[in-house]
Amino acid sequence: MNNEKIVKINDIYNLIKSDYEIVVGMAANEPQEFMKNLHTIADRVKHVTVTNCLPIIEADFFTNPELRDSFFLDSWFFTKTLRSVSGNGNISFIPNHLHLAGRRRLDHKNPNIFITAATPPDKHGFMSLSTSNVYEKQMVEESDIVVFEINPNFPRTFGDMEVHINDVDYLVETDYAVPTLPNIVPNEKDMLIGKYIADKINDGDTLQLGIGGIPNAVAKSLINKKDIGIHTEMFTSGMIDLIEAGVITGKKKTLHKGKHVCCFAMGSKELYEYIDNNPSVMILPGSYVNDPAVMGLNDNQVSINATIEIDLTGQCASESVGTRQISGTGGQADTAIGAQNAKNGRSFIALYSTASIRNKVTGEIEEVSKIVPTLQPGAAVSLSRNDVDYVVTEYGIVRLRGANIRERAELLISIAHPKFRDLLRDEAIKAGFLHEHFQI
């Protein structure tokens, strides 16, 4: 190791000047040592911007509203960490498709500093970006100063994860645990939805699958399938169970046969143990993995995503409730379009038929339909109605691909909660989507 490059985190803080642009690693690659004490330089800097994605640490520099003159935070994807403090006035969302997020940000502004977690150098001087290469390799190449928090607890992974010590300016030695995610147990609704989707998945299909109750239900429902492949944005704990059960082999893939392809990984300790030094897992740049043209090269590619709300024409609001940012577009459009580019490809959008919310007037909790005549004012359309294929609730599955507005309204009403179907039909007639004298 080049000991001349090893510094303390305070040495990195000393490099930061007012108006600096800083980008940090994503999700489990978030540089925890850097984030947790950045607020300590608030008294000497102004207008420092930190750009992140799927943050974990609730760092003082952005949670404390008194520091908003010193620090601003831009994010490609909100989590609970950001939602809870988004009203502070120093946090903003960057609209993006995941496969273009890094490139378009770099077209807008270049970072003064990029910092991420990584593995220590091997005997040849190479470090691994470990759990994420959504935009990290791009930032290494484009930033003025590159800093790695090297950590022996992080898995050494393959694909396009290697960075030589000569291409990094500073190393900060750390020893924190790799962040994990709880494995959500699917509920009854999840299992119903998972079964509908699994019935449309064939032996030899290649999957893009996320995390949460519904994706976990899909995974559980695939236990009797054969030779499933993985080409996915996120490599998850649920995939390990299917690999170990012999369900996922990748033998039928037409792109990277036999390899499990992703652009980042996050989950359980068992997940990190599995991907460590495992050449069957290829973590490739997000600009490649999520490119709809690349994803479409996999025959039988299947994409499975969730949404918050869908209107009767098929528009999916998957990242905001009205104007309130909840998460991000991420790879939803990338993968939905990419799967449909593939020979025999399919895309699924899943949601519960209803949600329980607090009435703003009465304060009472009430049940509302998540299939709606029109989206809430200001809602971001994460997936255009032009790009929606299958839609699934606990009441069934319908295919909107190629359907007209009248057909879409009827199909979506058919999988809405029964107690809202008449109301939805009345609203569809008022909107001109349906006519009273005609039903399919």
C-alpha positions in Angstrom: 0.0 0.0 0.0 1.1 3.5 -0.8 1.3 4.9 2.8 1.8 8.4 1.5 -1.9 8.5 0.4 -3.2 7.4 3.8 -4.7 10.4 5.7 -7.2 11.1 8.5 -10.7 12.2 7.7 -9.9 15.7 9.1 -7.3 16.0 6.3 -10.1 15.6 3.8 -12.3 18.1 5.6 -9.4 20.6 5.3 -9.5 20.3 1.5 -13.1 21.5 1.3 -13.8 25.1 0.4 -17.0 27.2 0.1 -19.0 26.4 -3.1 -17.4 22.9 -3.4 -19.3 20.2 -5.2 -19.0 16.8 -3.5 -20.4 13.4 -4.6 -20.5 10.4 -2.3 -21.0 6.7 -2.9 -24.4 5.2 -3.1 -26.3 3.1 -0.5 -23.9 0.7 1.3 -21.0 2.5 -0.4 -21.9 5.7 1.5 -18.7 6.9 3.2 -19.9 6.9 6.7 -16.8 8.4 8.3 -17.0 11.4 6.0 -20.7 11.9 6.4 -21.1 11.7 10.1 -18.7 14.6 11.0 -18.9 16.9 8.0 -21.0 19.3 10.0 -17.8 20.2 12.1 -16.6 22.5 9.3 -19.9 24.4 9.1 -18.4 27.5 10.7 -15.8 28.1 7.9 -17.6 27.1 4.6 -20.7 28.3 2.7 -22.8 26.7 0.0 -21.1 23.3 -0.1 -23.2 20.8 -2.0 -23.2 17.1 -1.4 -24.8 14.8 -3.9 -25.9 11.3 -2.8 -28.3 8.4 -3.6 -30.2 6.1 -1.3 -28.5 7.6 1.8 -28.3 5.7 5.1 -26.6 8.1 7.6 -28.8 10.8 9.2 -25.9 13.3 9.2 -26.1 16.6 11.0 -24.9 18.6 8.0 -28.2 18.1 6.3 -30.6 17.3 9.2 -29.8 20.4 11.2 -31.7 23.3 9.6 -29.3 25.8 11.3 -26.5 24.6 8.9 -28.4 25.2 5.7 -26.2 28.2 4.7 -23.2 26.0 4.9 -24.5 22.8 3.3 -26.9 21.8 0.6 -27.8 18.2 -0.3 -28.9 17.0 -3.7 -30.1 13.4 -4.1 -30.9 11.1 -6.9 -33.1 8.9 -4.7 -34.8 9.8 -1.4 -35.1 7.5 1.5 -36.8 7.9 4.9 -33.6 9.7 6.0 -34.3 12.5 3.5 -38.1 12.5 3.6 -38.2 13.3 7.2 -36.1 16.5 6.8 -36.9 17.5 3.2 -38.7 20.6 4.6 -35.5 22.1 6.0 -34.9 24.1 2.8 -31.5 22.6 2.0 -32.4 19.4 0.3 -33.5 18.9 -3.3 -34.2 16.0 -5.7 -32.4 15.4 -9.0 -34.9 14.0 -11.6 -33.2 11.1 -13.4 -33.3 7.7 -15.0 -30.7 5.6 -13.2 -28.7 4.7 -16.3 -28.2 8.3 -17.2 -28.0 9.8 -13.6 -24.2 10.0 -13.5 -23.6 11.2 -17.0 -26.3 13.9 -16.9 -25.1 15.2 -13.5 -21.6 15.5 -14.9 -23.0 17.4 -17.9 -24.4 19.8 -15.4 -21.5 20.1 -13.0 -18.2 18.3 -12.2 -17.4 17.3 -8.6 -14.5 18.8 -6.8 -14.4 15.8 -4.5 -15.7 12.2 -4.9 -15.6 9.9 -1.9 -16.8 6.4 -1.5 -16.3 3.2 0.6 -14.1 0.6 -1.0 -11.9 -2.4 -0.2 -8.3 -2.0 0.8 -5.7 -2.4 -2.0 -4.7 -5.9 -3.0 -1.1 -6.9 -3.6 -1.3 -5.4 -7.1 -2.6 -2.1 -5.8 -6.2 -2.6 -7.0 -9.2 -1.7 -4.8 -12.8 -2.8 -5.4 -15.8 -0.4 -5.4 -17.4 -3.3 -3.5 -21.2 -2.9 -3.5 -22.0 -0.2 -6.0 -21.0 1.0 -9.5 -24.2 2.9 -10.4 -22.2 6.1 -11.0 -19.1 5.6 -8.8 -16.6 4.6 -11.6 -17.7 7.7 -13.6 -17.1 9.9 -10.7 -13.6 8.5 -10.1 -12.7 9.4 -13.7 -14.3 12.9 -13.6 -13.7 14.3 -10.1 -10.8 16.7 -9.2 -10.0 14.8 -6.0 -10.8 11.1 -5.4 -11.0 9.7 -1.8 -11.7 6.1 -0.8 -12.7 5.1 2.7 -11.0 1.7 2.6 -12.6 -0.9 4.8 -11.7 -4.6 5.3 -15.3 -5.5 6.1 -16.5 -4.7 2.5 -16.8 -7.5 0.0 -14.3 -7.7 -2.9 -16.5 -7.9 -6.0 -15.9 -8.2 -9.8 -17.3 -6.9 -13.0 -16.0 -3.4 -13.5 -15.2 -2.6 -9.9 -11.4 -2.4 -9.9 -9.7 1.0 -9.3 -5.9 1.2 -9.0 -4.4 3.1 -6.1 -2.7 5.4 -8.7 -6.1 6.7 -9.7 -7.1 7.7 -6.1 -5.7 10.7 -4.3 -6.3 9.9 -0.7 -7.2 6.8 1.4 -8.9 7.0 4.8 -8.7 3.7 6.8 -12.0 2.8 8.4 -13.6 -0.3 10.1 -17.4 0.1 10.2 -19.8 -2.7 9.3 -21.3 -2.9 5.8 -24.9 -1.5 6.1 -27.6 -4.2 5.9 -31.3 -4.3 5.0 -33.9 -6.3 6.9 -35.5 -9.1 4.9 -39.2 -8.2 4.7 -41.5 -11.1 5.2 -44.3 -11.0 2.6 -47.8 -10.6 3.8 -51.0 -12.1 2.4 -51.4 -9.4 -0.2 -47.8 -9.7 -1.3 -48.2 -13.4 -1.8 -51.3 -13.0 -3.9 -49.5 -10.4 -6.1 -46.3 -12.5 -6.2 -48.3 -15.6 -7.4 -49.9 -13.6 -10.2 -46.5 -12.5 -11.4 -44.8 -15.8 -10.9 -47.4 -17.5 -13.1 -46.3 -15.3 -16.0 -42.6 -16.2 -15.5 -41.3 -19.1 -17.5 -38.3 -21.4 -17.0 -35.2 -19.7 -18.5 -36.5 -16.1 -18.1 -34.1 -13.4 -16.9 -35.3 -11.2 -14.0 -35.0 -7.6 -12.8 -36.3 -7.7 -9.2 -36.1 -5.2 -6.3 -36.6 -5.4 -2.6 -39.7 -5.4 -0.3 -42.7 -7.6 0.4 -43.9 -8.0 -3.2 -40.4 -8.8 -4.7 -39.8 -11.3 -1.9 -43.2 -12.8 -2.5 -42.3 -13.2 -6.2 -39.0 -14.9 -5.2 -40.8 -17.3 -2.9 -43.3 -18.1 -5.7 -40.5 -19.0 -8.2 -39.1 -21.9 -6.2 -40.3 -24.5 -8.7 -38.9 -22.7 -11.8 -35.7 -23.6 -13.6 -32.7 -21.8 -15.1 -33.8 -18.3 -14.1 -31.3 -15.6 -15.0 -30.4 -12.3 -13.3 -29.9 -9.0 -15.0 -31.1 -6.5 -12.4 -30.4 -3.1 -11.1 -30.1 -4.3 -7.5 -28.7 -7.7 -6.3 -30.7 -8.7 -3.3 -30.8 -11.2 -0.5 -33.9 -12.9 -1.9 -31.8 -13.9 -5.0 -29.3 -15.9 -2.8 -32.1 -18.3 -1.7 -33.0 -19.0 -5.3 -29.4 -19.4 -6.4 -28.8 -21.9 -3.5 -32.0 -23.7 -4.4 -30.8 -24.1 -8.0 -33.6 -22.0 -9.4 -31.2 -19.2 -10.6 -28.5 -20.5 -12.9 -28.3 -18.0 -15.8 -27.8 -20.9 -18.2 -30.4 -19.6 -20.6 -29.3 -16.0 -20.7 -28.5 -14.5 -24.1 -26.2 -11.8 -22.5 -23.6 -12.7 -19.9 -24.7 -16.4 -19.8 -24.2 -17.9 -16.4 -23.4 -14.6 -14.7 -25.6 -12.7 -12.2 -25.5 -9.1 -13.5 -26.3 -6.0 -11.4 -25.0 -2.5 -10.8 -25.3 -2.5 -7.0 -25.9 -4.9 -4.1 -27.4 -4.4 -0.7 -29.0 -6.7 1.8 -28.0 -9.2 4.5 -24.6 -10.2 5.8 -25.1 -13.5 3.9 -25.5 -11.5 0.7 -22.2 -9.8 1.2 -20.5 -13.1 2.1 -21.9 -14.5 -1.2 -20.7 -11.8 -3.5 -17.2 -11.6 -1.8 -14.6 -12.9 -4.3 -17.4 -14.5 -6.3 -16.8 -14.1 -10.1 -20.3 -15.3 -10.9 -21.6 -11.9 -9.7 -20.8 -9.1 -12.2 -21.4 -5.6 -10.8 -21.2 -3.4 -13.9 -21.8 0.3 -14.5 -25.4 1.5 -14.1 -25.0 3.2 -17.5 -24.7 -0.2 -19.0 -26.8 -2.5 -16.8 -29.9 -0.3 -16.9 -29.5 0.9 -20.5 -32.9 -0.2 -22.0 -31.0 -1.1 -25.2 -28.6 -3.4 -23.3 -31.4 -4.9 -21.2 -33.3 -5.7 -24.4 -30.5 -8.0 -25.5 -31.6 -10.5 -23.0 -34.3 -12.7 -24.6 -37.2 -13.3 -22.1 -36.2 -10.4 -19.9 -38.7 -9.7 -17.1 -38.9 -6.4 -15.1 -40.8 -6.2 -11.8 -41.4 -2.8 -10.2 -43.8 -1.2 -7.7 -45.8 2.0 -7.9 -47.6 4.3 -5.4 -50.6 5.2 -7.6 -51.8 4.5 -11.1 -54.4 6.5 -13.1 -57.0 4.9 -15.4 -54.9 5.6 -18.5 -51.9 3.8 -17.0 -49.7 6.7 -15.8 -47.6 5.5 -12.8 -46.7 7.9 -10.0 -44.0 5.7 -8.2 -41.9 8.3 -6.4 -44.0 11.1 -5.1 -47.3 11.7 -3.4 -48.5 14.8 -5.1 -45.6 17.2 -4.9 -43.9 15.4 -1.9 -40.9 13.5 -3.1 -40.9 10.0 -1.5 -38.2 8.1 -3.4 -37.0 8.4 -7.0 -37.5 7.2 -10.5 -34.4 5.0 -10.1 -34.5 2.3 -12.8 -38.2 1.9 -13.1 -38.5 3.4 -16.6 -35.1 1.9 -17.6 -36.0 -1.6 -16.8 -39.7 -1.5 -17.8 -38.7 -0.2 -21.3 -35.7 -2.5 -21.4 -37.7 -5.6 -20.7 -40.2 -4.8 -23.4 -37.3 -4.2 -25.9 -36.4 -7.9 -25.4 -37.7 -10.8 -27.4 -40.6 -12.1 -25.4 -39.9 -9.6 -22.7 -42.4 -8.5 -20.1 -42.8 -5.7 -17.5 -44.9 -5.8 -14.4 -46.0 -2.9 -12.2 -47.3 -4.0 -8.8 -49.3 -2.2 -6.1 -51.9 -2.8 -3.4 -55.4 -1.8 -4.5 -55.8 0.5 -1.5 -53.8 2.6 1.0 -54.7 3.9 4.5 -54.2 7.6 4.9 -55.1 10.3 7.3 -57.9 12.6 6.1 -56.5 16.2 6.2 -59.9 17.6 7.3 -61.2 15.1 9.8 -57.8 13.6 11.0 -59.4 10.2 10.7 -57.6 7.3 9.0 -59.4 6.3 5.8 -59.0 3.7 3.1 -58.4 5.1 -0.5 -58.0 3.5 -3.9 -54.5 3.5 -5.4 -56.1 3.1 -8.8 -57.4 6.6 -9.4 -59.2 8.5 -12.2 -56.3 11.0 -12.3 -53.1 11.3 -10.4 -52.8 13.8 -7.5 -51.9 17.3 -8.6 -48.1 17.7 -8.9 -47.4 13.9 -8.8 -44.3 12.9 -10.8 -45.1 10.4 -13.6 -42.3 7.8 -13.1 -43.5 5.5 -15.9 -45.4 6.9 -18.8 -48.6 5.3 -19.8 -46.9 4.6 -23.1 -44.5 2.2 -21.4 -46.8 0.2 -19.1 -47.3 -3.5 -19.7 -48.8 -5.7 -17.0 -50.3 -4.2 -13.9 -51.0 -6.3 -10.8 -52.9 -5.9 -7.5 -54.1 -8.5 -5.0 -57.3 -8.6 -7.1 -55.7 -9.7 -10.4 -53.4 -9.0 -13.3 -54.1 -7.1 -16.5 -52.1 -6.2 -19.6 -52.2 -2.7 -20.9 -49.7 -3.0 -23.6 -51.3 -1.8 -26.8 -54.7 -1.1 -25.2 -56.7 2.0 -25.8 -57.8 4.4 -23.0 -61.3 2.8 -22.8 -59.8 -0.7 -22.5 -57.3 0.4 -20.0 -59.9 2.0 -17.8 -62.0 -1.1 -17.8 -59.1 -3.4 -17.2 -57.7 -1.3 -14.3 -61.2 -1.0 -12.7 -61.4 -4.8 -12.8 -58.4 -5.1 -10.4 -59.3 -2.2 -8.1 -60.7 -2.9 -4.7 -64.4 -4.0 -5.2 -65.7 -1.2 -3.0 -64.2 1.5 -5.3 -65.1 0.0 -8.7 -68.4 1.8 -9.1 -67.0 5.1 -8.1 -64.0 4.7 -10.5 -66.4 3.8 -13.3 -68.5 6.9 -12.6 -65.4 9.1 -12.6 -64.1 7.4 -15.8 -67.4 8.3 -17.5 -67.1 11.9 -16.3 -63.6 12.1 -17.7 -64.7 10.7 -21.1 -62.6 7.5 -20.7 -65.8 5.4 -20.7 -69.4 5.7 -21.9 -72.4 4.6 -20.0 -73.8 2.4 -22.8 -70.6 0.4 -23.4 -68.5 -2.0 -21.4 -65.9 -4.5 -22.5 
